[in-house]
Amino acid sequence: MRKHIGWIAGTAAAALVAAGAITYAVAEDGGSSTGTPAAESADAGFARDMAVHHQQAVEMSYIVRDRTKNVEVRRLAYDIAQTQANQRGMLLGWLDLWGLPKVSAKPPMSWMGMGDMPERGDGSLMPGMATDTEMKKLGTLNGRQAEIFYLQLMTDHHKGGIHMAEGCVAKCQVGVEKQLAQGMVDAQQSEIKLMADMLKERGAKPRS
């Protein structure tokens, strides 16, 4: 297990280094080979929605770090928080670079043709996102219970994030944004496998 955690930590560190290069590349080509993306484009929609999605993952990860002393869970949570906070900064930075708003009047994921999907409500704005009730529950748990619930919530969160990132890979026009989205898919798929192993060690399994 420690070998896997170390690999995730190394991946997170590499992502932080690569982030500057990716942001620089966007600035160099003006954001897109076809010009600045439109406000309702897939590029802008993905940047807005994934920034919101990532923010919850960061919050969730910092909550569990205060609820357990398990080194492996705390390290995984830290790596997820750092990686997704950095990526969120890049996504919001691109919207600034393009001069586009960070919010849209349209429902989340409209850029994927999913703007009319039923919402879970209770603060869960997109697939995979935890509800406000679930976030509050996580903050009341300790030790193994907190670890299991976090790993289950984050597994669902990653699955929703992967679906959205795959949408960007298919629809986005900015090359480096597509590259970032594919990197999210690859990294989060690996983390889902890791979290499944960690749940199994705790006598639990993913919720879905």
BAMIVO-728935 format. One line per 8 residues: their letters; for each residue x, y, z of N, C-alpha, C, O. Coordinates in pm, whole numbers, plus 50000, padded with zeros to 5 digits. Example, Ala and Ser with C-alpha at 12.3 -4.5 7.8 and 13.67 -1.06 7.14 Angstrom:
AS	51319:49431:50780:51230:49550:50780:51320:49670:50780:51424:49668:50846 ~ 51285:49775:50708:51367:49894:50714:51290:50003:50787:51341:50114:50804
END
This chain:
MRKHIGWI	50083:49880:50000:50000:50000:50000:50086:50126:50000:50057:50221:49928 ~ 50194:50126:50081:50278:50245:50087:50340:50277:49952:50361:50394:49918 ~ 50370:50172:49874:50425:50193:49741:50326:50269:49654:50364:50360:49581 ~ 50196:50230:49663:50092:50298:49584:50076:50442:49628:50063:50532:49545 ~ 50075:50464:49761:50060:50599:49813:50175:50687:49767:50156:50803:49731 ~ 50294:50630:49769:50411:50706:49724:50399:50744:49577:50438:50854:49537 ~ 50345:50652:49498:50327:50681:49355:50230:50795:49336:50252:50884:49254 ~ 50119:50793:49414:50021:50901:49404:50084:51033:49442:50061:51135:49377
AGTAAAAL	50165:51032:49550:50231:51155:49594:50324:51208:49485:50330:51328:49460 ~ 50397:51116:49421:50486:51158:49313:50410:51215:49196:50453:51311:49133 ~ 50296:51153:49167:50212:51202:49058:50160:51342:49087:50157:51428:48999 ~ 50119:51364:49211:50068:51496:49251:50177:51602:49236:50152:51712:49187 ~ 50299:51568:49278:50410:51662:49267:50440:51694:49122:50467:51808:49086 ~ 50436:51590:49038:50462:51611:48895:50355:51700:48834:50383:51783:48747 ~ 50229:51681:48879:50119:51764:48826:50140:51910:48860:50111:51998:48779 ~ 50190:51936:48980:50212:52075:49021:50318:52140:48932:50304:52257:48894
VAAGAITY	50422:52065:48900:50527:52118:48813:50474:52142:48673:50503:52243:48610 ~ 50394:52045:48624:50341:52056:48488:50240:52168:48475:50221:52223:48366 ~ 50175:52203:48585:50068:52303:48580:50116:52435:48524:50049:52496:48441 ~ 50232:52479:48568:50285:52605:48518:50308:52602:48369:50280:52699:48299 ~ 50360:52490:48321:50386:52477:48178:50256:52479:48098:50250:52539:47991 ~ 50152:52414:48152:50024:52410:48081:49960:52549:48077:49910:52592:47974 ~ 49964:52618:48191:49908:52753:48195:49984:52845:48100:49923:52928:48032 ~ 50115:52832:48097:50197:52913:48008:50161:52885:47862:50155:52977:47780
AVAEDGGS	50138:52758:47832:50104:52721:47694:49973:52785:47650:49960:52830:47537 ~ 49875:52788:47741:49748:52852:47709:49769:53000:47682:49713:53055:47587 ~ 49850:53064:47765:49876:53206:47746:49949:53232:47616:49922:53331:47547 ~ 50041:53145:47581:50121:53162:47460:50036:53158:47333:50058:53237:47241 ~ 49938:53065:47329:49861:53057:47204:49729:53134:47212:49643:53121:47125 ~ 49714:53214:47319:49594:53294:47330:49475:53216:47379:49363:53267:47380 ~ 49498:53090:47421:49390:53010:47479:49337:52905:47384:49287:52802:47431 ~ 49345:52925:47256:49290:52827:47163:49344:52853:47023:49367:52967:46984
STGTPAAE	49363:52744:46950:49410:52758:46812:49302:52819:46725:49331:52867:46615 ~ 49178:52818:46773:49068:52875:46695:49020:53007:46754:48913:53056:46717 ~ 49096:53065:46844:49058:53190:46906:49007:53168:47047:49002:53055:47095 ~ 48971:53277:47113:48922:53268:47250:48790:53192:47255:48700:53220:47176 ~ 48777:53095:47346:48653:53019:47355:48534:53109:47388:48550:53212:47454 ~ 48416:53071:47343:48295:53146:47374:48250:53115:47516:48291:53013:47573 ~ 48168:53201:47573:48126:53187:47713:48052:53056:47738:48061:53001:47847 ~ 47979:53006:47639:47902:52884:47658:47967:52764:47588:47902:52662:47566
SADAGFAR	48094:52776:47553:48165:52667:47488:48194:52555:47587:48183:52573:47708 ~ 48231:52439:47535:48270:52328:47621:48392:52364:47704:48403:52326:47820 ~ 48485:52439:47644:48608:52478:47715:48575:52561:47838:48627:52535:47947 ~ 48489:52660:47821:48451:52747:47933:48362:52671:48032:48379:52685:48153 ~ 48270:52592:47981:48180:52518:48068:48254:52418:48155:48226:52405:48275 ~ 48349:52348:48095:48428:52253:48173:48509:52324:48279:48516:52278:48393 ~ 48571:52435:48243:48652:52510:48340:48567:52555:48458:48610:52543:48573 ~ 48449:52607:48431:48360:52654:48539:48313:52537:48627:48325:52542:48750
DMAVHHQQ	48260:52433:48562:48200:52324:48638:48304:52243:48714:48281:52205:48829 ~ 48417:52216:48651:48518:52136:48720:48582:52213:48835:48626:52153:48933 ~ 48587:52345:48825:48638:52425:48937:48549:52408:49059:48599:52397:49171 ~ 48418:52404:49038:48323:52383:49148:48336:52241:49202:48339:52219:49323 ~ 48344:52145:49112:48355:52004:49148:48482:51982:49231:48479:51915:49335 ~ 48592:52038:49186:48721:52023:49255:48717:52086:49393:48775:52032:49488 ~ 48650:52200:49406:48648:52269:49535:48591:52180:49645:48640:52180:49758 ~ 48488:52104:49611:48431:52016:49713:48528:51904:49750:48536:51866:49867
AVEMSYIV	48601:51852:49652:48699:51747:49681:48806:51799:49776:48851:51728:49866 ~ 48847:51924:49756:48947:51985:49844:48891:51996:49985:48959:51960:50082 ~ 48769:52044:49998:48705:52060:50130:48692:51924:50199:48722:51911:50318 ~ 48647:51825:50125:48628:51691:50179:48759:51634:50231:48764:51569:50336 ~ 48865:51657:50156:48996:51602:50192:49052:51666:50318:49113:51599:50400 ~ 49032:51795:50333:49080:51861:50454:48996:51824:50575:49048:51822:50687 ~ 48868:51794:50555:48785:51749:50666:48838:51617:50720:48855:51602:50841 ~ 48865:51520:50632:48905:51388:50679:49043:51391:50743:49072:51311:50832
RDRTKNVE	49129:51482:50700:49262:51491:50762:49251:51531:50909:49341:51502:50988 ~ 49144:51596:50946:49123:51634:51086:49047:51528:51164:49033:51538:51286 ~ 48996:51425:51093:48912:51325:51159:48981:51190:51176:48922:51099:51235 ~ 49102:51174:51126:49174:51047:51137:49322:51072:51155:49375:51175:51114 ~ 49389:50975:51216:49534:50981:51231:49602:50880:51141:49725:50865:51145 ~ 49524:50810:51059:49581:50711:50968:49669:50779:50864:49623:50866:50790 ~ 49794:50739:50859:49892:50806:50772:49855:50794:50625:49865:50892:50550 ~ 49814:50676:50583:49786:50654:50440:49665:50735:50393:49668:50793:50284
VRRLAYDI	49560:50739:50473:49442:50817:50434:49474:50966:50435:49432:51039:50345 ~ 49548:51011:50537:49584:51152:50544:49672:51194:50427:49658:51304:50375 ~ 49762:51105:50385:49851:51136:50273:49774:51140:50143:49796:51229:50060 ~ 49683:51044:50124:49600:51044:50003:49515:51171:49998:49507:51237:49894 ~ 49453:51205:50111:49368:51324:50115:49448:51450:50085:49401:51538:50015 ~ 49569:51457:50138:49654:51574:50113:49689:51583:49965:49685:51692:49907 ~ 49723:51470:49905:49760:51469:49763:49642:51511:49675:49658:51589:49581 ~ 49523:51460:49707:49404:51497:49630:49376:51645:49646:49347:51715:49548
AQTQANQR	49384:51695:49770:49356:51836:49795:49453:51926:49720:49412:52024:49658 ~ 49582:51894:49726:49682:51977:49660:49668:51974:49509:49674:52078:49443 ~ 49649:51855:49454:49636:51841:49309:49512:51914:49257:49519:51988:49159 ~ 49398:51893:49324:49275:51952:49272:49268:52102:49299:49206:52175:49222 ~ 49328:52149:49407:49333:52293:49431:49417:52360:49323:49382:52468:49275 ~ 49527:52298:49285:49613:52352:49180:49541:52354:49046:49546:52453:48973 ~ 49475:52243:49013:49401:52237:48887:49287:52338:48885:49259:52398:48782 ~ 49221:52356:48999:49113:52453:49007:49166:52594:48978:49101:52672:48909
GMLLGWLD	49283:52625:49032:49343:52754:49005:49372:52774:48857:49354:52883:48804 ~ 49417:52668:48792:49443:52675:48648:49315:52701:48570:49312:52786:48481 ~ 49208:52628:48605:49081:52642:48533:49025:52783:48547:48980:52843:48449 ~ 49028:52836:48669:48980:52972:48691:49072:53074:48624:49026:53178:48576 ~ 49201:53045:48622:49296:53133:48556:49272:53141:48407:49286:53247:48346 ~ 49234:53028:48347:49204:53029:48204:49081:53114:48176:49077:53188:48077 ~ 48980:53105:48262:48860:53188:48242:48897:53336:48249:48845:53416:48172 ~ 48986:53372:48341:49034:53511:48349:49109:53548:48222:49090:53657:48167
LWGLPKVS	49194:53457:48176:49273:53481:48055:49183:53504:47935:49211:53588:47849 ~ 49073:53429:47930:48980:53440:47818:48880:53554:47836:48802:53584:47746 ~ 48881:53618:47954:48785:53725:47981:48643:53675:47991:48549:53745:47953 ~ 48625:53554:48044:48493:53491:48053:48446:53483:48198:48528:53474:48289 ~ 48314:53487:48220:48260:53481:48357:48284:53345:48421:48293:53243:48353 ~ 48295:53344:48553:48319:53220:48627:48188:53150:48663:48190:53040:48719 ~ 48076:53214:48633:47945:53153:48657:47862:53166:48531:47887:53253:48447 ~ 47763:53079:48518:47675:53082:48401:47530:53074:48447:47499:53012:48549
AKPPMSWM	47441:53137:48372:47298:53131:48404:47241:52994:48369:47134:52957:48417 ~ 47314:52919:48287:47266:52786:48248:47299:52684:48356:47393:52703:48434 ~ 47222:52574:48362:47248:52470:48462:47385:52407:48441:47438:52409:48330 ~ 47444:52350:48547:47572:52281:48533:47567:52173:48427:47466:52105:48409 ~ 47678:52158:48357:47698:52055:48256:47610:52073:48131:47591:51978:48054 ~ 47556:52193:48112:47482:52221:47990:47571:52204:47867:47524:52164:47761 ~ 47699:52235:47883:47795:52220:47773:47811:52075:47729:47860:52048:47619 ~ 47770:51981:47815:47774:51838:47781:47639:51789:47732:47623:51670:47702
GMGDMPER	47539:51881:47722:47405:51839:47685:47331:51774:47799:47235:51699:47778 ~ 47377:51803:47924:47316:51741:48042:47255:51844:48134:47234:51817:48253 ~ 47225:51962:48082:47171:52068:48165:47032:52043:48218:46987:52109:48311 ~ 46960:51944:48157:46824:51916:48201:46816:51793:48292:46707:51745:48322 ~ 46933:51742:48336:46931:51624:48421:46877:51661:48561:46900:51772:48608 ~ 46808:51568:48626:46755:51598:48760:46869:51612:48860:46964:51533:48858 ~ 46861:51711:48947:46964:51734:49048:46935:51652:49172:46819:51628:49206 ~ 47042:51609:49242:47023:51540:49370:46972:51639:49474:46903:51601:49569
GDGSLMPG	47006:51765:49457:46968:51866:49555:47058:51861:49677:47157:51788:49679 ~ 47024:51937:49778:47099:51941:49904:47247:51971:49879:47335:51913:49943 ~ 47273:52063:49785:47410:52105:49760:47486:52022:49660:47598:52058:49623 ~ 47427:51911:49614:47494:51826:49515:47456:51877:49376:47348:51845:49325 ~ 47545:51956:49315:47513:52025:49190:47541:51943:49065:47482:51967:48960 ~ 47632:51845:49078:47673:51767:48962:47695:51622:49002:47711:51592:49120 ~ 47696:51529:48904:47718:51388:48935:47845:51367:49019:47950:51425:48991 ~ 47833:51284:49120:47947:51252:49205:47963:51342:49325:48029:51305:49422
MATDTEMK	47903:51460:49321:47920:51553:49432:47842:51507:49554:47730:51457:49543 ~ 47903:51523:49672:47836:51489:49797:47730:51595:49828:47740:51709:49784 ~ 47629:51556:49904:47529:51650:49948:47581:51726:50070:47681:51687:50131 ~ 47514:51835:50104:47552:51909:50225:47539:51820:50348:47621:51828:50440 ~ 47437:51735:50349:47417:51644:50462:47532:51546:50474:47579:51518:50585 ~ 47579:51494:50362:47692:51401:50364:47820:51469:50409:47901:51411:50482 ~ 47839:51592:50366:47958:51667:50408:47955:51691:50559:48057:51679:50626 ~ 47838:51725:50612:47824:51746:50756:47849:51616:50833:47912:51616:50938
KLGTLNGR	47798:51506:50779:47818:51376:50843:47966:51342:50850:48014:51294:50952 ~ 48039:51366:50741:48182:51337:50739:48252:51412:50853:48345:51360:50915 ~ 48207:51533:50879:48268:51615:50983:48235:51570:51124:48290:51623:51221 ~ 48145:51471:51137:48109:51421:51270:48174:51286:51300:48170:51239:51414 ~ 48232:51223:51199:48289:51090:51215:48437:51098:51255:48503:51200:51236 ~ 48486:50989:51311:48626:50983:51351:48685:50848:51315:48614:50748:51299 ~ 48818:50845:51301:48889:50720:51282:48844:50642:51161:48825:50697:51053 ~ 48827:50510:51180:48794:50421:51069:48663:50459:51001:48652:50449:50879
QAEIFYLQ	48564:50502:51078:48436:50542:51018:48454:50661:50924:48396:50664:50816 ~ 48534:50758:50965:48561:50874:50880:48637:50832:50755:48609:50881:50645 ~ 48732:50742:50772:48813:50695:50658:48724:50627:50555:48734:50656:50436 ~ 48638:50536:50600:48551:50463:50509:48456:50557:50435:48441:50547:50314 ~ 48393:50647:50509:48296:50737:50446:48365:50830:50347:48311:50858:50240 ~ 48483:50879:50382:48559:50965:50291:48594:50889:50163:48576:50941:50053 ~ 48645:50767:50177:48685:50689:50060:48564:50659:49971:48576:50657:49849 ~ 48449:50635:50032:48328:50611:49954:48282:50738:49882:48249:50735:49764
LMTDHHKG	48280:50850:49955:48241:50977:49894:48336:51017:49782:48293:51062:49676 ~ 48466:51000:49806:48564:51042:49706:48562:50951:49584:48588:50996:49473 ~ 48531:50824:49604:48517:50733:49489:48402:50780:49399:48418:50788:49278 ~ 48287:50812:49460:48175:50865:49383:48213:50997:49316:48179:51022:49200 ~ 48284:51081:49390:48324:51212:49339:48415:51195:49217:48398:51264:49116 ~ 48511:51105:49226:48601:51080:49114:48525:51027:48993:48554:51066:48879 ~ 48429:50939:49016:48353:50885:48903:48280:50997:48829:48277:50999:48705 ~ 48220:51089:48904:48154:51202:48840:48253:51292:48770:48225:51343:48661
GIHMAEGC	48369:51313:48831:48471:51397:48770:48525:51337:48642:48550:51408:48545 ~ 48544:51206:48642:48594:51137:48522:48495:51153:48407:48535:51179:48294 ~ 48366:51138:48437:48264:51155:48333:48271:51294:48271:48260:51310:48149 ~ 48288:51396:48355:48296:51532:48305:48425:51555:48226:48424:51619:48121 ~ 48535:51503:48278:48664:51520:48210:48663:51451:48073:48718:51503:47976 ~ 48600:51334:48066:48589:51266:47937:48506:51350:47839:48531:51348:47719 ~ 48408:51422:47892:48329:51512:47807:48415:51622:47749:48398:51659:47633 ~ 48508:51675:47828:48599:51778:47777:48694:51720:47673:48721:51783:47571
VAKCQVGV	48745:51601:47699:48835:51537:47602:48766:51526:47467:48829:51542:47362 ~ 48636:51499:47470:48560:51482:47345:48518:51613:47282:48509:51623:47160 ~ 48491:51716:47365:48428:51837:47313:48514:51964:47317:48493:52055:47237 ~ 48610:51970:47409:48689:52093:47421:48778:52115:47298:48818:52019:47232 ~ 48807:52241:47269:48888:52276:47153:49030:52320:47190:49121:52315:47106 ~ 49050:52363:47314:49183:52407:47357:49268:52284:47388:49236:52205:47477 ~ 49375:52269:47314:49456:52148:47324:49506:52118:47464:49496:52004:47510 ~ 49561:52219:47532:49616:52193:47665:49506:52165:47768:49531:52097:47868
EKQLAQGM	49387:52216:47745:49277:52185:47836:49234:52040:47818:49206:51971:47916 ~ 49229:51995:47693:49200:51854:47666:49306:51766:47731:49275:51660:47785 ~ 49431:51810:47724:49541:51735:47784:49523:51725:47936:49543:51618:47994 ~ 49486:51836:47999:49463:51836:48143:49347:51743:48177:49356:51667:48273 ~ 49240:51750:48099:49123:51666:48125:49159:51518:48116:49115:51438:48198 ~ 49238:51481:48016:49279:51340:48004:49366:51300:48122:49357:51187:48170 ~ 49450:51391:48167:49531:51362:48285:49446:51339:48408:49477:51253:48491 ~ 49335:51415:48421:49242:51394:48531:49182:51255:48524:49173:51185:48625
VDAQQSEI	49140:51214:48405:49081:51081:48386:49178:50973:48432:49142:50885:48509 ~ 49302:50981:48383:49402:50878:48414:49432:50873:48564:49435:50765:48623 ~ 49455:50988:48625:49492:50994:48766:49378:50948:48855:49399:50874:48951 ~ 49256:50991:48824:49144:50958:48911:49102:50812:48897:49052:50752:48992 ~ 49122:50754:48779:49096:50611:48764:49192:50531:48851:49153:50433:48914 ~ 49318:50574:48856:49417:50507:48940:49382:50522:49088:49397:50428:49166 ~ 49334:50641:49125:49299:50664:49264:49174:50585:49305:49163:50544:49420 ~ 49082:50565:49212:48964:50483:49242:49007:50340:49275:48954:50279:49368
KLMADMLK	49101:50286:49200:49151:50151:49227:49220:50146:49363:49201:50052:49440 ~ 49299:50247:49392:49367:50255:49521:49265:50263:49635:49280:50194:49736 ~ 49162:50346:49619:49063:50361:49725:48981:50234:49744:48937:50205:49855 ~ 48959:50158:49637:48889:50031:49650:48969:49935:49737:48913:49863:49819 ~ 49101:49934:49718:49189:49850:49801:49186:49896:49946:49183:49814:50038 ~ 49187:50027:49967:49186:50081:50102:49054:50051:50173:49052:50024:50293 ~ 48943:50055:50097:48814:50019:50155:48811:49871:50191:48760:49833:50297 ~ 48864:49788:50104:48866:49644:50129:48944:49612:50256:48904:49526:50334
ERGAKPRS	49055:49682:50277:49134:49663:50398:49055:49698:50523:49085:49649:50632 ~ 48953:49782:50508:48871:49826:50621:48737:49752:50628:48647:49792:50701 ~ 48726:49643:50550:48604:49564:50550:48485:49634:50487:48370:49606:50522 ~ 48513:49725:50394:48406:49802:50328:48425:49797:50178:48521:49738:50128 ~ 48333:49858:50106:48342:49864:49961:48278:49993:49911:48206:50058:49987 ~ 48303:50031:49786:48239:50151:49730:48088:50141:49738:48033:50031:49743 ~ 48022:50257:49740:47875:50258:49750:47809:50216:49619:47697:50166:49619 ~ 47881:50236:49507:47822:50199:49378:47929:50146:49285:47899:50110:49171
END
